[in-house]
Each structure stands twice: as C-alpha cells, then as structure tokens.
Amino acid sequence: MNEIKVFCPATIANVSCGFDVLGLALETVGDEMLIRKVDKPGIHITKVDGQELPLETNKNVAGVAGLALLEKSNYHGGFEIEIYKKIKPGSGIGSSAASSTGAVWGMNELLNNPFSKLELVKFAMQGEKLASNVAHADNVAPAIYGGFTLARSYNPLDIVPIPTPNALFATVIHPQIEVKTSDSRKILKTTISLENGIKQWGNLGGLVAGLFREDYELIGRSLEDHIIEPLRSILIPGFHQVKSAAIENGALGCGISGSGPSIFALSKGEENAQRVALNIAKVYDEIGVDYEVHISKISASGVKQLK
C-alpha cells in the first residue's frame, strides 16, 4: 500500500476536571487526510483545503509530527500529505491534534505499523508543541486510541484508555470566534489552592470511576472544574448561559472544550443530546453570535482508514 485516506477525529480535551490529562474522541466530526509514500525524502504538504494553513513542513503541525516519526524510522523515502480541514483552528476541538495524529497514524500504516500507539502519541505531541508551545497529550491520545484516555504521566509518558458507556453522547457548540491555545494558557495561574486541588482530584477520580462503572449520575456529579474554567470562561461569550441551558435540559454536565471557545455537554442518550443542542443554540441566537453545533457519540476507534 502506497497511499491511504485517513479520518482524523475531533477531540474534547480536559473534560472539565482533567486539565492536560483527560480527553475523548468524537465519532462524527473530524478532518480527512490523504497520505502517500514518495521517493523524495522528508514530509511534503502538497495541499490544505478548507483552511488557510502553511504548506511549509516546519510550520505545519502535520509536517512537524511526521518528521518526528521519520527520524525514528528506517524508511529512507518520504511522504506527501493532503489535508482536508473540517475542524477550524482555534475552535477548541482539537484541530491541530487531528492533523498531527492523522499524519503519524497514516504514515505508520504505510510503513506496516513499526510504531506502537504510545509512540505515535509521542510523535503527534510534537505537532501540539508547535501549535501551543506545550507538548500535551489530552487531544492526541484519544484521537489515536479512541474513546476516553487518561495521560497518567508525561515523564515517562503513560496513556491509560478508559471504557466509554455506550449511551454517552457529546453535544458541542462552537461560537464563531477564535481562541488560540497559546493565548488561553497565558491567563492561567501557575499555583492553585490546596482546597481547589482536593476538589479537582476528587472530581477526576469520580469521573474515571463513573466511566468504568457506567454510572451516569456519578459522571454528571464529577464534571466540575474549579481551577481552569473560572479563568477561561471569561474569554467565551455567553458561556454561563450555555452551561445553565445545557444542565436545565438534561445534560449530565457541561464545560469548556479544550481551551475554548467551544463548549461541550455530555448526555445520556441521543435524544437528550439533541434537546441540549436545541436549547444551547437558542442562547447564541438571542445574543447574536454565529455558531456551529455538533452531536456525536464517543468514537471507539479514533483515527481510522477511509475506503
């Protein structure tokens, strides 16, 4: 096989209480990429459709992630990459992660899978470093593993896949503004109070336990963020109104997707997710902000080959 077409899922990172360590992959929202082996060494971005992104290898997250893989491989040729962006950069649902993971996963397939999923995460994290100045894994890990993932440790990197209850649906609303991850990190504090730390650790443990036990009420009780959300929510117009509307209409919980501005809600069942979508959209209709809404199951597979 010398060419592969890849679906690269959108992702929700942090998931309220899991800043930089917890994430999930969406099933129906994502980018597409076409990757082919060529004789010319290196990574060559030949096309970007849907968004204006650089074709220069060292300025494109797919190029940087791909180079990280190439440096560790025994392959002496190169790859051409076409990127078809469906996820807008700065949307908060893992645009850079989709490009980074799609590149390394597709290249690995064409090389007959010499690298493990954990190694692919490490390569993709280099793309994240280019995008946000931080090599975080909470988007790229679920994109590669599928479902929910926990980055238990960064040094050494330790990724833990977490079971996903079958009836869990995500509703994501993206107000049409851009919040750069690098900018949203600048407003964060470098220290937290012990009181807030205890609350956050309890919620993270409760969320992971709820996912394993398929305890939707526990999942809902645990979707609280006492550290990051109070700071980042000021960058998102209508955030608190959207959150209230989601909870009032049956969502288990609601929070900021990644660094924002997208807002996610988790619900039990598609009917609840649809009702949440309808009512949170009304918030932006009333305040006059354009938006996009996505409803999706959690992806079991993550990045995958398209026929």
C-alpha positions in Angstrom: 0.0 0.0 0.0 1.5 3.3 -1.1 -1.5 5.6 -0.3 -4.0 5.9 2.4 -7.0 8.1 3.1 -7.5 8.8 6.8 -10.3 10.2 9.1 -8.8 12.2 12.0 -11.4 12.8 14.7 -12.1 16.0 16.6 -11.5 15.7 20.3 -12.6 17.2 23.6 -9.7 17.8 26.0 -9.7 18.4 29.7 -13.3 17.3 30.0 -13.8 19.7 32.9 -11.8 18.3 35.7 -8.9 16.7 33.7 -6.8 19.6 32.6 -4.0 18.4 30.2 -4.6 14.7 31.2 -8.1 13.7 30.1 -9.7 13.7 26.6 -12.2 12.0 24.4 -12.6 11.4 20.6 -15.7 12.2 18.6 -17.2 9.8 16.1 -18.8 12.0 13.5 -16.6 15.2 13.5 -13.1 15.3 12.0 -10.7 16.1 9.2 -9.6 13.9 6.3 -6.1 13.4 5.0 -4.5 11.7 2.0 -1.0 10.4 2.6 1.2 8.7 0.0 4.8 7.3 0.0 7.2 9.1 -2.3 10.9 8.6 -3.2 11.9 12.1 -2.2 12.9 12.1 1.5 11.1 14.3 4.0 7.5 15.4 4.6 5.8 17.4 1.8 2.5 19.1 2.5 1.1 19.4 -1.0 -2.4 20.6 -0.3 -4.5 22.2 2.5 -8.2 22.5 1.7 -10.8 24.2 3.9 -8.5 26.5 5.9 -5.5 28.7 5.2 -2.6 26.9 6.8 1.1 26.8 5.9 2.4 24.3 3.4 5.9 24.6 4.9 6.8 21.4 6.7 8.3 23.1 9.8 5.3 25.4 10.2 2.6 22.8 9.8 1.7 20.5 12.7 1.3 17.5 10.4 4.7 18.2 9.0 6.4 18.5 12.4 4.7 15.4 13.7 5.6 13.5 10.6 9.2 14.5 10.8 9.4 13.2 14.4 8.2 9.8 13.2 10.6 9.8 10.2 13.6 10.5 12.4 12.9 7.3 14.4 12.1 5.1 11.3 14.3 3.1 9.0 12.5 4.5 5.9 14.6 6.5 3.5 11.9 7.9 1.3 9.3 10.5 2.2 5.6 11.3 2.3 3.2 13.7 0.6 0.3 14.8 2.7 -3.0 16.4 1.6 -5.1 17.9 4.4 -8.9 18.5 4.1 -9.7 20.6 7.2 -13.2 20.3 8.6 -12.2 21.4 12.1 -11.4 25.1 12.3 -8.1 26.1 14.0 -8.7 27.7 17.4 -12.1 26.0 17.7 -11.3 24.1 20.9 -12.0 20.6 19.5 -8.5 19.5 18.5 -7.8 20.9 15.1 -4.0 20.7 15.5 -4.3 17.2 17.1 -6.3 15.9 14.2 -3.7 17.0 11.7 -0.8 15.7 13.9 -2.4 12.3 14.6 -3.7 11.8 11.1 -0.2 12.3 9.7 1.6 9.9 12.0 -1.1 7.2 12.0 -1.3 7.2 8.2 2.4 7.1 7.8 2.7 4.2 10.3 0.1 2.3 8.4 2.0 2.7 5.1 5.2 1.5 6.9 3.4 -1.6 8.1 3.0 -0.4 11.7 6.5 -0.4 13.1 5.4 2.0 15.9 3.0 1.5 18.9 0.1 3.7 19.7 2.1 5.2 22.6 5.0 6.1 20.2 2.5 7.7 17.8 1.2 9.8 20.7 4.8 11.0 21.3 5.3 11.9 17.7 1.9 13.7 17.5 2.7 15.7 20.6 5.4 17.5 18.7 2.7 18.9 16.5 0.9 20.1 19.6 4.1 21.7 20.8 4.3 23.8 17.6 0.6 24.8 17.9 0.5 25.8 21.6 4.2 25.7 22.9 3.3 22.8 25.1 3.6 19.1 24.1 0.3 18.0 25.7 -1.4 14.6 25.0 -5.0 15.2 26.1 -6.1 15.6 22.4 -3.8 13.4 20.5 -4.1 10.4 22.9 -7.9 9.9 22.4 -7.5 10.6 18.7 -5.1 7.7 18.4 -6.5 5.3 21.0 -10.2 6.2 20.6 -12.7 6.7 23.4 -11.6 8.4 26.6 -7.9 8.4 27.6 -6.0 9.5 30.7 -2.4 10.8 30.4 -1.4 9.4 33.8 2.1 10.6 33.5 4.1 12.7 31.0 7.6 11.7 32.2 7.6 8.9 31.3 4.5 9.1 29.1 1.8 6.7 30.3 -1.6 6.7 28.5 -4.5 4.8 30.0 -7.5 4.0 27.8 -10.8 4.3 29.7 -14.1 2.5 28.8 -16.9 4.6 27.4 -20.5 3.9 28.4 -22.4 3.1 25.2 -25.2 5.6 25.7 -22.9 8.6 26.2 -23.3 11.4 23.7 -21.4 14.7 23.3 -23.0 18.0 22.2 -20.5 20.7 21.2 -21.3 24.3 20.3 -18.7 26.4 18.6 -19.3 30.1 18.8 -17.6 31.6 15.7 -14.7 33.2 17.4 -11.1 32.0 17.7 -9.3 31.4 21.0 -5.7 30.3 20.4 -4.5 27.7 22.8 -1.2 29.6 23.4 -3.2 32.7 24.3 -5.6 30.8 26.6 -2.7 29.3 28.5 -1.3 32.8 29.3 -4.2 33.6 31.6 -3.8 30.5 33.7 -2.2 30.6 37.2 0.8 28.5 38.0 -0.3 27.7 41.5 -3.6 26.5 43.0 -5.0 26.3 46.5 -5.0 23.0 48.3 -8.8 23.3 48.7 -9.3 23.5 44.9 -6.8 20.8 44.3 -8.7 18.4 46.6 -12.0 19.2 44.8 -10.4 18.7 41.4 -8.7 15.4 42.3 -12.0 14.1 43.7 -13.9 15.0 40.5 -11.3 13.5 38.2 -11.3 10.2 40.2 -15.1 10.3 40.3 -15.3 10.8 36.5 -13.0 8.0 35.7 -14.8 5.7 38.2 -18.2 6.7 36.7 -17.0 5.8 33.2 -15.7 2.4 34.3 -19.0 1.7 36.2 -21.3 3.2 33.6 -22.7 5.4 36.4 -24.1 8.3 34.6 -25.1 10.2 37.8 -21.5 9.9 39.1 -20.2 11.1 35.7 -22.5 14.1 36.0 -21.5 15.0 39.6 -17.9 14.8 38.6 -18.0 17.1 35.6 -16.9 20.2 37.6 -13.8 22.3 37.1 -12.7 24.5 40.0 -9.4 25.6 38.5 -9.4 26.3 34.8 -13.0 27.1 33.9 -13.3 30.2 36.1 -10.4 31.8 34.3 -11.0 30.7 30.7 -14.8 31.2 30.7 -14.3 35.0 30.6 -13.0 34.5 27.0 -16.2 32.8 25.8 -19.3 35.0 25.3 -22.4 33.5 26.8 -20.6 30.6 28.5 -22.6 30.6 31.7 -25.9 31.0 29.9 -25.0 28.0 27.7 -23.9 25.9 30.7 -27.2 26.6 32.5 -29.3 25.8 29.4 -27.5 22.5 29.0 -27.9 21.4 32.6 -31.6 22.5 32.7 -32.3 20.5 29.6 -30.9 17.2 30.8 -27.1 17.3 30.2 -25.1 15.3 32.7 -22.5 18.2 32.8 -21.1 21.0 30.7 -17.8 22.7 30.3 -15.1 24.3 28.1 -13.8 22.0 25.3 -10.1 22.3 25.3 -9.0 25.9 25.5 -12.3 27.1 24.1 -14.3 28.7 22.7 -16.3 25.5 22.0 -18.4 24.3 24.9 -19.3 20.7 25.4 -22.1 18.9 27.2 -22.3 15.2 27.9 -25.7 13.5 27.9 -27.2 10.0 28.4 -28.8 9.1 25.0 -29.1 10.9 21.7 -32.5 12.3 22.5 -31.1 14.2 25.4 -28.1 15.4 23.4 -30.4 16.7 20.7 -32.5 18.6 23.2 -29.4 20.1 24.7 -28.2 21.2 21.3 -31.5 22.9 20.5 -31.6 24.9 23.7 -27.9 25.9 23.9 -28.2 27.2 20.3 -31.0 29.5 21.5 -28.6 31.2 23.8 -26.4 32.3 20.9 -29.4 33.1 18.7 -30.5 35.6 21.4 -27.2 37.3 21.9 -26.4 37.4 18.2 -23.3 35.2 18.0 -22.9 32.8 15.0 -22.2 29.2 15.9 -21.9 25.6 14.8 -23.4 22.7 16.7 -22.1 19.1 16.6 -23.8 16.0 18.2 -21.7 12.8 18.3 -21.2 9.5 20.0 -17.8 9.0 21.5 -15.5 7.3 18.9 -14.4 3.8 19.8 -11.7 3.7 17.2 -10.3 7.2 17.0 -8.3 7.8 13.8 -9.1 5.3 11.1 -8.7 4.5 7.4 -11.4 5.6 5.0 -12.2 3.4 2.0 
